[in-house]
Amino acid sequence: MFRRTFWFTTGAAAGVWATTKVNRKIKQLSPESLAVQAANKAVEAGHRIKDFALDVRANMADREAELGDALGLTGPAAEELPERRYTILDKRAGAAPKPLENTHYTNRNEDH
């Protein structure tokens, strides 16, 4: 009698365990759960890509500074930029630069 009770209890516990395991797996494979899992994976991948890009930028700036030091390009910057080309040409011609006139453009598709 004790042996039958033991096996009955063991079978009932195994049935409850298997039922809960199957129900959890069914919930994990539902379309809503799969969509949430995919969205979470996409967000994680986006964060990893962003971290990678930030690391690349930081290392690129460090390497650029190293190369600048090695080539001697880290000296003082030029005090003034050269004049714009159109002003040099206009000064040679003796005239002041003129603003563009009638520059109204429309976004029409005339390929038809």
Residue, then its C-alpha position, 0 to 999 in steps of 0.5 A: m500500500f505504501r509503495r502504491t502511494f509513493w508511486f502515485t505521488t511521484g507520478a502526480a508531481a511529475g505530471v504537475w512539473a511537466t504541465t508547468k514546463v510545457n505551459r511556460k514554453i508555450k507562453q515563451l513561443s507566443p507571438e507577443s512574447l516573441a515580439v517583445q524578445a526581438a525588440n529587447k534584442a534589437v535595443e541591446a544591439g543598438h546599445r552595443i553599436k552605439d558603445f562601439a561607435l563611441d569607442v571608435r571615435a575616442n580611439m580615432a581622436d587619440r590616434e589623430a593626436e598621436l599622429g599630429d604630435a609625431l608629424g609636428l602638426t600641433g603647433p599654434a593655429a594660423e591667426e587669420l584665414p586667407e580672404r575669400r576668393y570672390t573678394i580677391l577677384d572682385k577687388r582686382a576688378g575694382a568692384a564690390p561683391k554682388p549678391l545673387e539676384n533672382t534665385h527663386y527656385t521651384n521644386r517642379n518635376e519637368d521630366h514628364 
